[in-house]
Amino acid sequence: MFWERFYNLCLRCGKKPNPVGKEVGLSSGIISKWKNGGIPNGETLMKLAKYFDVSTDYLLGLSPYIQIDGELVKMEYSDELLKRKITENLSELDNKELMRLWELSEDIINGKKCKD
């Protein structure tokens, strides 16, 4: 559960896990341990929660909620599954609805709170 959430948060920021690890002062060996089922210690967990602006409970899979623009949002699906579901629904939208969706997605992208 931790790895999936960590990996998806990295993707959300447009980064890969190892560079994120380096940014918070971790080795690639630690990242590999997580990929194989390990979990971070408390100090590292706090660093990651601060980096991604999420709760430690979310990172550990104890809460399905993530804060986005000050609101708690339930994350029920992985990013890849959500992208597939959205893609499947696109054919049902007319031009005006597609335009609204595009504008909303631009607002979301411009408002991301990931570290550059």
C-alpha positions as CSV (number, residue, x, y, z in Angstrom):
1,M,0.0,0.0,0.0
2,F,2.8,2.5,0.9
3,W,4.7,1.9,-2.3
4,E,1.6,2.4,-4.5
5,R,0.7,5.7,-2.8
6,F,4.3,7.0,-2.8
7,Y,4.7,6.0,-6.5
8,N,1.4,7.7,-7.5
9,L,2.3,10.9,-5.6
10,C,5.6,11.0,-7.4
11,L,3.8,10.7,-10.8
12,R,1.4,13.4,-9.7
13,C,4.4,15.7,-9.4
14,G,5.8,14.5,-12.7
15,K,8.8,12.9,-11.0
16,K,10.2,9.4,-10.5
17,P,10.7,7.9,-7.0
18,N,14.5,8.0,-6.9
19,P,14.8,11.8,-7.6
20,V,12.1,12.5,-5.0
21,G,14.1,10.3,-2.6
22,K,17.2,12.3,-3.3
23,E,15.4,15.6,-2.7
24,V,14.4,14.5,0.8
25,G,17.8,13.0,1.5
26,L,17.3,9.3,0.9
27,S,19.3,6.7,-1.0
28,S,18.1,4.7,-3.9
29,G,18.5,1.5,-1.8
30,I,15.8,2.8,0.6
31,I,13.5,3.4,-2.3
32,S,14.1,-0.2,-3.6
33,K,13.2,-1.6,-0.2
34,W,9.9,0.3,-0.3
35,K,9.2,-1.1,-3.8
36,N,9.7,-4.6,-2.3
37,G,7.2,-4.0,0.5
38,G,9.2,-2.1,3.1
39,I,7.9,1.1,4.8
40,P,9.7,4.2,5.9
41,N,10.6,5.0,9.5
42,G,8.7,7.7,11.3
43,E,11.2,10.5,10.5
44,T,11.2,9.7,6.8
45,L,7.5,9.3,6.7
46,M,7.1,12.8,8.1
47,K,9.5,14.2,5.5
48,L,7.5,12.6,2.7
49,A,4.1,13.7,4.1
50,K,5.5,17.3,4.2
51,Y,7.0,17.0,0.7
52,F,3.7,15.8,-0.8
53,D,1.4,17.8,1.5
54,V,-0.4,14.6,2.6
55,S,-1.0,12.9,5.9
56,T,1.2,10.1,7.2
57,D,-2.1,8.1,7.5
58,Y,-2.6,8.5,3.7
59,L,0.9,7.4,2.9
60,L,0.5,4.3,5.1
61,G,-2.9,3.4,3.7
62,L,-4.7,4.1,6.9
63,S,-6.8,6.9,5.3
64,P,-8.3,7.1,1.8
65,Y,-8.2,10.9,1.9
66,I,-5.7,13.3,0.4
67,Q,-5.9,17.1,0.7
68,I,-6.2,19.0,-2.6
69,D,-6.6,22.8,-2.6
70,G,-7.6,22.7,1.1
71,E,-10.3,20.1,0.7
72,L,-10.2,16.4,1.7
73,V,-10.7,14.2,-1.3
74,K,-11.2,10.4,-1.2
75,M,-8.8,8.7,-3.4
76,E,-10.4,5.4,-4.3
77,Y,-8.5,4.5,-7.5
78,S,-4.9,4.6,-8.6
79,D,-4.0,7.5,-11.0
80,E,-3.8,5.1,-13.9
81,L,-7.2,3.6,-13.3
82,L,-8.7,7.1,-13.0
83,K,-7.1,8.2,-16.3
84,R,-8.6,5.2,-18.0
85,K,-12.0,5.9,-16.6
86,I,-11.8,9.6,-17.7
87,T,-10.7,8.6,-21.2
88,E,-13.6,6.2,-21.5
89,N,-16.0,9.0,-20.6
90,L,-14.6,11.5,-23.0
91,S,-16.5,10.2,-26.0
92,E,-19.8,11.0,-24.2
93,L,-19.0,14.7,-24.0
94,D,-19.9,17.4,-26.5
95,N,-17.6,20.2,-27.5
96,K,-18.8,22.6,-24.9
97,E,-18.4,20.0,-22.1
98,L,-14.9,19.1,-23.4
99,M,-14.0,22.8,-23.3
100,R,-15.1,23.0,-19.7
101,L,-13.2,19.9,-18.8
102,W,-10.1,21.3,-20.5
103,E,-10.3,24.6,-18.6
104,L,-10.8,22.7,-15.3
105,S,-7.8,20.5,-16.0
106,E,-5.7,23.6,-16.8
107,D,-6.7,25.2,-13.5
108,I,-5.8,22.0,-11.6
109,I,-2.4,21.7,-13.3
110,N,-1.5,25.3,-12.7
111,G,-2.5,24.9,-9.0
112,K,-0.4,21.8,-8.2
113,K,1.4,22.1,-5.0
114,C,4.3,19.8,-5.6
115,K,7.9,21.0,-5.2
116,D,9.7,21.8,-8.4
